[in-house]
Amino acid sequence: MSTVTPRATRPRSPWWVVIGGGTSNAVGPQMYLATIGLFVLPIVEETGFSRTTVTGAFSVAAVGMAIGLIIVAQLVDRFAARYILVPGFVLFAASMALVGLVPPVEWVYFVPCFFVGFFGAGTAVPATRAVVSWFDNNRALAVGVVTGIIGLGSALAPLLAGALIENVGWRMTYGVMALISVLVSVTMVTLFVRARAERHVRGRLVQETQVQGRDVSLQLPGLTVREAFRTRQFWGIAVGLGLVGVVVYGLQVHLVPMMTDRGLSAEQAATLLVVFGLASLVGRVAGGFIVDRVPGTIIGPIVMIAPIAGMFFLYPPFGSAAVAVAFIGVAFGIEGDLLALLISRYLGTRYFGRILGVVQAAFLLGTAFGPLLLGLGYDLLGSYDPVIPVLMGILVLGAILIATLGRYVYPPVTGFDRLAARDELAASEVLSGIAEGGDAPGSPDRPKAGAHG
């Protein structure tokens, strides 16, 4: 077992990790995905591509990210977060800039879109793993704040992209967005993002450290990847949330062209993307607070069915459409909290990064069908309407899968968050005790396993 003697670190609130992880990812792949709808008409007009081709960039990026996540999943539990995050953000930004340089040839257009997803895969999972490592009692809230910051970025990105497209064109817009992404993300990661008790030798994580002459295990409780694959909870989480992603991502990508077809102006349709982003922000933060206190098997199905109500009202006038989009956005936001929370509660945190990477890869492959489904529905049938009932059925099936997961296998540890903020290695001793099958160290100041705090 590898060991390392830690250097002294200056205590800092774990919430700075949340801020750093959220802000860096707010200008990451979500900025690209949240603005695809605004680029559809300008790219179609200049290049002559079909809507299916342009919105297909989302699907290509999703496939690229799924492949990238499989690779990242093998690295994230082995290397320190920054050693993955910084290269991921730099290469993602470079790929996004290249989208604005492509000639009007379809297959060439898809190449940088693929690498936007492929390199973007290295931006989210390591940051999520770092945040989850610091929190147990308020884990969903911490993840919710991260995704809330990302949601704020998704809400503001269309405003930025819309203004840039109008003034400098869609090609230069991708370049400016790439510059903003690399400057903000690398700064935030370097300053703030670090996992709890993260000890490494030239970037490679170790499983044991020494404190005042004694060994401290950094082992975490949870299943191996192979063990996780054998559980119904793994498949319920992956398929259930993946089905919801098919619907929500499909609607997000096609929202602007769908609503202009239904009678809204281009400006009103673009404003709906802002409503979507703000609603998802509310869903992520409020949802995180709720999910820490209400089992995911109860709150999850409720919010997963909410977009069905939204789809009934996704028509002009603008006020009705805005309410409908808000329902869909809130569900999208809470879904982001559920994925990381459910994995940690049912499968543990020992190989959290690898399992999350695999689940997100499957999730993204599923969501790639959403934009394609709606795009093909429009191109073949001349309208988005015939696809809507199919989307509703998908949401119901996903809700059923999440509702039947059962009780948490790894419930919260009382007082863990306070201990981790005060003494991160003491928190490691608690978790290693659970991982080894024993009781957590017994002290009035130490947490006890299996209780909510």
C-alpha positions as CSV (number, residue, x, y, z in Angstrom):
1,M,0.0,0.0,0.0
2,S,1.4,3.4,-1.0
3,T,2.1,6.0,1.6
4,V,3.1,9.6,1.7
5,T,3.8,12.0,4.5
6,P,1.4,15.0,4.1
7,R,2.5,18.6,3.9
8,A,0.8,21.0,6.2
9,T,-2.3,22.5,4.6
10,R,-4.0,25.7,5.6
11,P,-7.6,25.0,6.8
12,R,-10.2,26.3,4.4
13,S,-14.0,25.9,4.3
14,P,-15.1,23.0,2.0
15,W,-17.6,25.3,0.5
16,W,-14.8,26.9,-1.5
17,V,-14.4,23.6,-3.2
18,V,-18.1,23.8,-4.1
19,I,-17.6,27.4,-5.5
20,G,-14.5,26.4,-7.5
21,G,-16.0,23.3,-8.9
22,G,-19.3,25.0,-9.8
23,T,-17.8,28.1,-11.4
24,S,-15.3,26.2,-13.5
25,N,-18.0,23.9,-14.9
26,A,-20.3,26.8,-15.5
27,V,-18.0,27.8,-18.3
28,G,-17.4,24.2,-19.4
29,P,-19.4,21.8,-21.6
30,Q,-22.7,23.1,-20.2
31,M,-22.0,26.5,-21.8
32,Y,-21.6,24.9,-25.1
33,L,-24.7,22.7,-24.8
34,A,-26.9,25.4,-23.4
35,T,-26.4,27.6,-26.4
36,I,-26.6,25.1,-29.3
37,G,-30.2,26.2,-30.0
38,L,-29.1,29.7,-30.7
39,F,-26.6,28.6,-33.3
40,V,-29.1,26.5,-35.3
41,L,-30.6,29.1,-37.5
42,P,-27.3,31.1,-38.1
43,I,-25.4,28.0,-39.1
44,V,-28.3,26.7,-41.2
45,E,-28.5,30.0,-43.1
46,E,-24.7,30.2,-43.7
47,T,-23.8,26.6,-44.5
48,G,-27.1,25.1,-45.8
49,F,-27.0,22.3,-43.2
50,S,-30.3,20.8,-42.1
51,R,-31.6,21.4,-38.6
52,T,-31.0,17.7,-37.9
53,T,-27.3,18.2,-38.9
54,V,-26.8,21.2,-36.7
55,T,-28.6,19.9,-33.6
56,G,-26.9,16.6,-34.3
57,A,-23.7,18.4,-32.9
58,F,-25.2,17.7,-29.5
59,S,-25.5,14.0,-30.2
60,V,-22.0,13.9,-31.6
61,A,-20.6,15.7,-28.6
62,A,-22.6,13.4,-26.3
63,V,-21.0,10.3,-27.9
64,G,-17.6,12.0,-27.6
65,M,-18.2,12.7,-24.0
66,A,-19.4,9.1,-23.3
67,I,-16.2,7.8,-24.8
68,G,-14.2,10.3,-22.8
69,L,-16.0,9.4,-19.6
70,I,-15.1,5.8,-20.0
71,I,-11.4,6.9,-20.0
72,V,-11.8,9.4,-17.3
73,A,-13.6,6.8,-15.1
74,Q,-10.3,4.8,-15.1
75,L,-8.3,7.9,-14.0
76,V,-10.5,9.8,-11.6
77,D,-10.0,7.6,-8.5
78,R,-6.2,7.2,-9.2
79,F,-5.1,10.8,-9.8
80,A,-5.5,14.1,-8.0
81,A,-8.4,16.2,-9.3
82,R,-6.3,19.0,-10.8
83,Y,-4.2,16.7,-12.8
84,I,-7.3,15.8,-14.8
85,L,-9.4,19.0,-14.6
86,V,-6.8,21.5,-16.0
87,P,-5.9,19.5,-19.1
88,G,-9.6,18.7,-19.6
89,F,-10.7,22.4,-19.6
90,V,-7.8,23.6,-21.8
91,L,-8.5,20.9,-24.5
92,F,-12.3,21.4,-24.3
93,A,-11.9,25.2,-24.9
94,A,-9.6,24.6,-27.8
95,S,-12.1,22.2,-29.4
96,M,-14.9,24.7,-29.0
97,A,-12.9,27.4,-30.7
98,L,-12.3,25.1,-33.6
99,V,-16.1,24.7,-34.2
100,G,-16.1,28.3,-35.4
101,L,-13.3,27.6,-38.0
102,V,-14.9,24.6,-39.8
103,P,-15.8,24.8,-43.5
104,P,-19.4,24.1,-44.6
105,V,-18.8,20.4,-44.9
106,E,-21.0,18.2,-42.6
107,W,-18.5,15.6,-41.5
108,V,-15.8,18.3,-40.9
109,Y,-18.3,20.2,-38.7
110,F,-18.8,17.2,-36.5
111,V,-15.1,16.6,-35.8
112,P,-14.5,19.4,-33.3
113,C,-18.0,18.8,-31.9
114,F,-16.9,15.3,-31.0
115,F,-13.8,16.6,-29.3
116,V,-15.8,19.2,-27.4
117,G,-17.5,16.2,-25.7
118,F,-14.4,14.0,-25.5
119,F,-12.3,16.5,-23.7
120,G,-15.2,17.9,-21.8
121,A,-15.6,14.6,-20.1
122,G,-12.6,15.5,-18.0
123,T,-14.2,18.5,-16.4
124,A,-17.2,17.4,-14.4
125,V,-16.6,14.0,-12.8
126,P,-13.3,14.9,-11.0
127,A,-14.9,18.1,-9.6
128,T,-18.0,16.2,-8.4
129,R,-15.8,13.6,-6.8
130,A,-13.9,16.3,-5.0
131,V,-17.1,17.9,-3.7
132,V,-18.7,14.6,-2.6
133,S,-15.5,13.8,-0.6
134,W,-16.1,16.7,1.7
135,F,-19.8,16.3,2.4
136,D,-22.1,13.5,3.7
137,N,-24.8,15.1,5.8
138,N,-25.2,18.0,3.2
139,R,-24.0,16.1,0.2
140,A,-27.0,16.7,-2.1
141,L,-27.0,20.4,-1.1
142,A,-23.3,20.7,-1.9
143,V,-23.8,19.0,-5.3
144,G,-26.9,21.2,-5.7
145,V,-25.0,24.4,-5.2
146,V,-22.4,23.2,-7.7
147,T,-25.0,22.3,-10.3
148,G,-26.9,25.5,-9.3
149,I,-23.8,27.6,-10.3
150,I,-23.6,25.6,-13.5
151,G,-27.3,26.3,-14.0
152,L,-26.6,30.0,-13.6
153,G,-24.0,29.7,-16.2
154,S,-26.4,27.9,-18.5
155,A,-29.0,30.7,-18.0
156,L,-26.5,33.5,-18.7
157,A,-24.7,31.8,-21.6
158,P,-27.5,32.2,-24.0
159,L,-27.6,36.0,-23.3
160,L,-23.8,36.2,-23.9
161,A,-24.0,34.0,-27.0
162,G,-27.0,35.8,-28.4
163,A,-25.3,39.2,-28.1
164,L,-22.1,37.9,-29.6
165,I,-23.8,36.2,-32.5
166,E,-25.6,39.4,-33.4
167,N,-22.5,41.5,-33.2
168,V,-19.6,39.3,-34.4
169,G,-21.2,36.3,-36.0
170,W,-21.5,32.7,-34.9
171,R,-17.9,31.7,-35.8
172,M,-16.2,34.4,-33.7
173,T,-18.7,33.7,-30.9
174,Y,-17.3,30.2,-30.4
175,G,-13.8,31.7,-30.1
176,V,-14.8,34.2,-27.5
177,M,-16.7,31.6,-25.5
178,A,-13.6,29.3,-25.6
179,L,-11.3,32.1,-24.3
180,I,-13.7,32.8,-21.4
181,S,-13.9,29.1,-20.6
182,V,-10.2,28.5,-20.3
183,L,-9.4,31.6,-18.3
184,V,-12.1,31.2,-15.7
185,S,-12.0,27.4,-15.3
186,V,-8.2,27.0,-14.9
187,T,-8.1,29.9,-12.4
188,M,-10.9,28.4,-10.3
189,V,-9.6,24.8,-10.3
190,T,-6.1,25.9,-9.4
191,L,-7.2,28.1,-6.5
192,F,-10.0,26.0,-5.0
193,V,-10.6,22.5,-6.2
194,R,-9.1,19.7,-4.1
195,A,-10.6,16.5,-2.7
196,R,-10.7,15.9,1.1
197,A,-7.6,14.1,2.4
198,E,-6.2,14.1,-1.2
199,R,-2.6,12.8,-0.9
200,H,-0.6,12.0,-4.0
201,V,2.8,11.4,-5.4
202,R,3.3,13.3,-8.6
203,G,-0.4,13.3,-9.2
204,R,-1.1,9.7,-8.4
205,L,-3.3,9.2,-5.3
206,V,-2.1,7.1,-2.4
207,Q,-4.3,4.9,-0.1
208,E,-2.4,5.5,3.1
209,T,-0.6,8.5,4.7
210,Q,1.4,9.1,7.9
211,V,0.4,11.5,10.7
212,Q,2.8,12.0,13.6
213,G,4.5,8.6,13.0
214,R,1.3,6.6,12.6
215,D,-0.4,5.2,9.5
216,V,-3.9,6.6,8.5
217,S,-5.9,4.7,5.9
218,L,-7.6,6.7,3.2
219,Q,-9.8,3.8,2.2
220,L,-13.5,4.6,1.5
221,P,-16.6,2.4,1.9
222,G,-18.4,1.2,-1.1
223,L,-18.6,-1.4,-3.9
224,T,-16.1,-2.1,-6.7
225,V,-17.2,-1.3,-10.2
226,R,-17.7,-5.0,-10.9
227,E,-19.8,-5.4,-7.7
228,A,-21.8,-2.3,-8.6
229,F,-22.6,-3.8,-12.0
230,R,-24.2,-6.8,-10.4
231,T,-26.8,-4.7,-8.4
232,R,-30.2,-3.7,-9.6
233,Q,-29.7,-0.3,-8.1
234,F,-26.9,0.5,-10.5
235,W,-29.1,-0.3,-13.5
236,G,-32.1,1.4,-12.0
237,I,-30.1,4.6,-11.5
238,A,-28.4,4.5,-14.9
239,V,-31.5,3.6,-17.0
240,G,-34.0,5.6,-14.9
241,L,-32.1,8.9,-15.0
242,G,-30.9,8.2,-18.5
243,L,-34.4,8.0,-19.8
244,V,-35.2,11.4,-18.2
245,G,-32.1,12.8,-19.9
246,V,-33.4,11.7,-23.3
247,V,-36.5,13.9,-22.8
248,V,-35.0,17.0,-21.1
249,Y,-32.0,17.3,-23.3
250,G,-34.0,16.8,-26.5
251,L,-36.4,19.6,-25.4
252,Q,-33.6,21.9,-24.4
253,V,-31.7,21.6,-27.7
254,H,-34.9,22.0,-29.9
255,L,-36.6,24.6,-27.7
256,V,-35.8,27.7,-29.8
257,P,-36.7,26.3,-33.2
258,M,-39.8,24.5,-31.7
259,M,-41.2,27.6,-30.2
260,T,-40.5,29.8,-33.2
261,D,-42.4,27.3,-35.3
262,R,-45.3,27.5,-32.8
263,G,-45.5,31.3,-33.1
264,L,-43.1,32.9,-30.7
265,S,-40.5,35.4,-31.9
266,A,-36.9,34.5,-32.0
267,E,-36.2,36.8,-29.1
268,Q,-39.0,35.2,-27.0
269,A,-37.8,31.7,-27.8
270,A,-34.3,32.6,-26.8
271,T,-35.6,34.1,-23.5
272,L,-37.1,30.7,-22.8
273,L,-33.6,29.3,-22.6
274,V,-32.9,31.8,-19.9
275,V,-36.1,30.7,-18.1
276,F,-34.9,27.1,-18.4
277,G,-31.5,27.9,-16.9
278,L,-32.9,29.9,-14.0
279,A,-35.5,27.2,-13.3
280,S,-32.8,24.5,-13.3
281,L,-30.8,26.6,-10.9
282,V,-33.7,26.8,-8.5
283,G,-34.3,23.0,-8.9
284,R,-30.6,22.2,-8.2
285,V,-30.2,24.2,-5.0
286,A,-33.7,23.6,-3.6
287,G,-33.6,20.0,-4.7
288,G,-30.3,19.5,-3.0
289,F,-31.7,20.7,0.3
290,I,-34.8,18.5,-0.1
291,V,-32.9,15.3,-1.2
292,D,-30.7,15.4,1.9
293,R,-33.9,15.1,3.9
294,V,-36.3,13.2,1.7
295,P,-35.3,9.8,0.2
296,G,-34.5,10.0,-3.5
297,T,-37.0,7.3,-4.2
298,I,-39.8,9.7,-3.1
299,I,-38.7,13.1,-4.5
300,G,-37.1,11.6,-7.6
301,P,-40.2,10.2,-9.3
302,I,-42.2,13.4,-8.4
303,V,-39.8,15.7,-10.2
304,M,-39.3,13.3,-13.1
305,I,-43.0,13.4,-13.9
306,A,-43.2,17.2,-13.6
307,P,-42.1,17.8,-17.3
308,I,-45.2,16.0,-18.5
309,A,-47.3,18.9,-17.0
310,G,-44.9,21.3,-18.7
311,M,-45.3,19.7,-22.1
312,F,-49.1,20.3,-22.1
313,F,-48.5,24.0,-21.9
314,L,-45.5,24.4,-24.2
315,Y,-47.4,26.7,-26.6
316,P,-47.9,30.4,-27.0
317,P,-48.5,32.9,-25.5
318,F,-45.1,33.5,-24.0
319,G,-46.3,33.4,-20.4
320,S,-47.8,29.9,-20.8
321,A,-44.6,28.6,-22.5
322,A,-42.4,30.2,-19.8
323,V,-44.3,28.3,-17.0
324,A,-44.0,25.1,-19.0
325,V,-40.3,25.5,-19.5
326,A,-39.9,26.3,-15.8
327,F,-41.4,22.9,-14.9
328,I,-39.0,21.2,-17.3
329,G,-36.1,23.2,-16.0
330,V,-36.8,22.4,-12.3
331,A,-36.9,18.7,-13.1
332,F,-33.6,18.9,-15.0
333,G,-32.0,20.7,-12.0
334,I,-33.1,18.2,-9.4
335,E,-32.1,15.3,-11.7
336,G,-28.5,16.6,-11.6
337,D,-28.5,16.3,-7.8
338,L,-30.0,12.8,-7.8
339,L,-27.3,11.2,-10.0
340,A,-24.3,11.8,-7.7
341,L,-26.4,11.4,-4.5
342,L,-28.0,8.0,-5.5
343,I,-24.7,6.6,-6.6
344,S,-23.0,7.5,-3.3
345,R,-26.0,6.2,-1.2
346,Y,-26.5,2.9,-3.0
347,L,-23.0,2.1,-4.3
348,G,-20.7,4.0,-1.9
349,T,-17.7,6.3,-2.5
350,R,-14.9,3.8,-2.7
351,Y,-14.9,3.9,-6.5
352,F,-17.4,6.8,-6.8
353,G,-15.5,8.5,-9.7
354,R,-15.3,5.3,-11.8
355,I,-18.9,4.4,-11.3
356,L,-20.1,8.0,-11.9
357,G,-18.1,8.1,-15.0
358,V,-19.6,4.9,-16.4
359,V,-23.1,5.9,-15.4
360,Q,-22.7,9.3,-17.0
361,A,-21.3,7.7,-20.2
362,A,-24.4,5.5,-20.4
363,F,-26.5,8.5,-19.5
364,L,-25.0,10.6,-22.3
365,L,-25.4,7.9,-24.9
366,G,-29.1,7.8,-24.0
367,T,-29.5,11.6,-24.1
368,A,-28.0,11.6,-27.6
369,F,-31.2,10.1,-28.8
370,G,-33.3,13.0,-27.5
371,P,-32.2,15.7,-30.0
372,L,-32.2,13.1,-32.8
373,L,-35.7,11.9,-32.0
374,L,-37.1,15.4,-32.1
375,G,-35.0,16.4,-35.1
376,L,-36.1,13.4,-37.1
377,G,-39.7,13.9,-36.0
378,Y,-39.6,17.4,-37.4
379,D,-37.8,16.5,-40.6
380,L,-40.1,13.4,-41.4
381,L,-43.4,14.6,-40.1
382,G,-43.1,18.4,-40.4
383,S,-43.8,19.0,-36.7
384,Y,-42.5,18.2,-33.2
385,D,-46.0,17.3,-31.9
386,P,-46.2,13.6,-32.8
387,V,-43.1,12.9,-30.7
388,I,-44.4,14.5,-27.5
389,P,-46.5,11.5,-26.3
390,V,-43.5,9.3,-26.7
391,L,-41.5,11.6,-24.5
392,M,-44.2,11.5,-21.8
393,G,-44.1,7.7,-21.8
394,I,-40.3,7.7,-21.4
395,L,-40.6,10.0,-18.3
396,V,-43.1,7.7,-16.6
397,L,-40.9,4.6,-17.1
398,G,-37.9,6.5,-15.7
399,A,-39.9,7.5,-12.6
400,I,-40.9,3.9,-11.9
401,L,-37.3,2.7,-12.0
402,I,-36.2,5.3,-9.5
403,A,-39.2,4.7,-7.2
404,T,-38.3,1.0,-6.8
405,L,-34.6,1.4,-5.8
406,G,-35.2,0.6,-2.1
407,R,-33.6,1.9,1.1
408,Y,-30.2,3.5,1.1
409,V,-27.3,1.1,1.5
410,Y,-24.8,3.8,2.6
411,P,-26.8,6.3,4.7
412,P,-25.3,9.6,6.0
413,V,-22.8,9.6,8.9
414,T,-23.9,11.9,11.8
415,G,-21.6,14.9,12.2
416,F,-19.3,14.0,9.3
417,D,-19.4,17.4,7.6
418,R,-18.3,19.2,10.7
419,L,-15.5,16.7,11.3
420,A,-14.3,16.8,7.7
421,A,-14.1,20.6,7.8
422,R,-12.2,20.6,11.1
423,D,-9.9,17.5,10.6
424,E,-10.0,15.8,7.2
425,L,-7.8,12.9,8.2
426,A,-9.9,12.2,11.2
427,A,-12.8,12.0,8.9
428,S,-10.8,9.5,6.8
429,E,-10.4,7.3,9.9
430,V,-14.1,7.2,10.3
431,L,-14.7,6.2,6.7
432,S,-11.9,3.6,6.7
433,G,-13.4,2.1,9.8
434,I,-16.7,1.7,8.0
435,A,-14.9,0.3,4.9
436,E,-13.2,-2.3,6.9
437,G,-16.5,-3.4,8.4
438,G,-15.9,-2.1,11.9
439,D,-17.6,0.7,13.8
440,A,-16.6,4.3,13.4
441,P,-14.0,5.4,16.1
442,G,-16.0,5.9,19.3
443,S,-15.6,9.4,20.7
444,P,-18.2,12.1,21.6
445,D,-16.7,14.2,18.9
446,R,-16.6,11.5,16.2
447,P,-19.5,10.6,14.0
448,K,-21.3,7.3,14.1
449,A,-22.2,5.4,10.9
450,G,-25.6,4.9,9.6
451,A,-27.5,7.9,10.9
452,H,-28.6,11.1,9.4
453,G,-27.1,14.3,10.7
